[in-house]
Amino acid sequence: METLLFTLGIFSTTILLMAVGVIFSNKVLKGSCGGLGKVLGKDCDFCDKKDQCTKKSGGPGEN
């Protein structure tokens, strides 16, 4: 039981520190360009490289 509580404490501390890091970095969280929206055929409105994507290709960076 001690091992479980210790592990839970380590994970909780890690998640808390990561959350604090995101808050202090002052960056907006945003999704990736592609992913599930690309699979379902929906356009990625917030993608910076949307003009490089074509219907045939998988997106920017894929050959």
Wavefront OBJ file of the C-alpha trace (Angstrom):
o trace
v 0.000 0.000 0.000
v 2.919 2.320 0.718
v 4.262 1.774 -2.798
v 0.892 2.677 -4.324
v 0.645 5.895 -2.329
v 4.246 6.800 -3.116
v 3.691 6.207 -6.848
v 0.433 8.164 -6.793
v 2.243 11.031 -5.063
v 5.039 11.062 -7.655
v 2.548 11.067 -10.554
v 0.451 13.795 -8.951
v 3.518 15.958 -8.340
v 4.699 15.461 -11.921
v 1.317 16.400 -13.376
v 1.114 19.443 -11.104
v 4.577 20.646 -12.148
v 3.740 20.150 -15.841
v 0.530 22.168 -15.398
v 2.429 24.967 -13.677
v 4.950 24.938 -16.531
v 2.175 25.331 -19.106
v 0.633 28.182 -17.137
v 3.924 30.073 -16.787
v 4.981 29.493 -20.412
v 1.999 31.683 -21.403
v 1.362 29.743 -24.609
v -2.064 28.841 -25.919
v -2.772 25.125 -26.154
v -3.878 24.093 -29.616
v -4.483 20.881 -31.461
v -2.294 19.400 -34.122
v -2.760 20.004 -37.818
v -4.357 16.813 -39.019
v -5.136 13.950 -36.703
v -8.721 12.781 -36.381
v -10.107 15.754 -38.318
v -7.912 14.821 -41.282
v -9.059 11.198 -41.141
v -12.719 12.234 -41.112
v -12.169 14.610 -44.037
v -12.825 17.815 -42.102
v -10.779 20.909 -42.875
v -8.307 22.124 -40.283
v -9.287 25.788 -39.853
v -6.544 26.729 -37.395
v -3.628 25.121 -39.273
v -0.869 27.531 -40.305
v 0.093 25.339 -43.277
v -3.440 24.702 -44.557
v -2.580 26.069 -48.005
v 0.122 23.368 -48.407
v -2.337 20.498 -47.873
v -4.027 18.788 -50.793
v -6.878 16.306 -50.911
v -4.589 13.504 -52.166
v -1.638 13.972 -49.841
v -1.637 13.382 -46.122
v -0.621 16.952 -45.463
v 2.560 18.968 -45.095
v 5.633 16.883 -44.418
v 4.310 13.679 -45.983
v 5.618 12.494 -49.342
l 1 2 3 4 5 6 7 8 9 10 11 12 13 14 15 16 17 18 19 20 21 22 23 24 25 26 27 28 29 30 31 32 33 34 35 36 37 38 39 40 41 42 43 44 45 46 47 48 49 50 51 52 53 54 55 56 57 58 59 60 61 62 63
